[in-house]
Amino acid sequence: MKKFMTLFVFSLISLCTIAQTDVLTNETIIELHKGGMGEAVLLGMIETSETNFDVSTTAIVELGKAGVPDAVIKAMMDANKRDELLNADPNDPNAPHNPGLYYYDEVNQKMYSIEATIPSGTKFKHNPVPMGKSKDVAQISGENAQLQIAENQPVFYFYFNQDVSNPGNYQLNGASSPAEFVLLEMDQKSDEREIVTGKFGSYNSQSGVEDAIEKNFDKIEVGVYKVTPEEPLDEGEFCFYLLTGTENAPVLNIYDFGILDSEDEKKN
């Protein structure tokens, strides 16, 4: 009973300290943990409080030595990233960003997020010519992508998410490098765009896209890459294509954009 009362009083003192500072730090988390606060309470406080955590390797080791649960340490790391994103300049490519693909308008110094597009359908194009190749085609709704770019050699940034279970691994929709994304020109129709995802002949089949456009990419820092087409792009519709999933249940991730012609560029 005496031990319980001691822990209770210590916890009240710790909570009063937090109330006075209104900012959670490594020290206050350790103090609350030693005072008997459970994992669920600590997680709730991290979620709803202002924080100023040190999540360096040395600091994480010290938290572990103090017995702070792994789930709480992870929540501290997530809160630190959340604070970095809130305070970051969304148009600075060197600032933290949410995982994804972004186009960077160097002239206006503005970044545009490119959301993954899911194909509206697929179809099989039969080639009746003997020994000819038939094709699997993915269809994307709309004649044009929402993002239209007024330059023919645009700059893109890829931000990969850190894998919590393996901190040295960064991924984006299952990919860990821009090398896994294929840059393609799309076949533009009146109300949709198409890309070829497989070919089938009389004696063999071939999965994967065709006519990939060469691209260059530089690693800016861990999990961040700058990507550019190797050669200027012509007017048209393009995409970065990533195939994930399994052979029986493939997932097509398409990040689409358009390139305006030179006359449109001059008007803008």
PyMOL commands that set and color helices and strands:
alter all, ss='L'
color gray80, all
select helices_A, chain A and resi 2-21+26-34+39-48+57-65+70-87+178-180+262-267
alter helices_A, ss='H'
color red, helices_A
select strands_A, chain A and resi 23-24+50-51+100-105+110-114+121-125+134-141+148-149+155-159+161-163+166-171+182-185+187-188+192-200+205-207+215-221+224-229+236-245+250-259
alter strands_A, ss='S'
color yellow, strands_A
deselect
rebuild
show_as cartoon
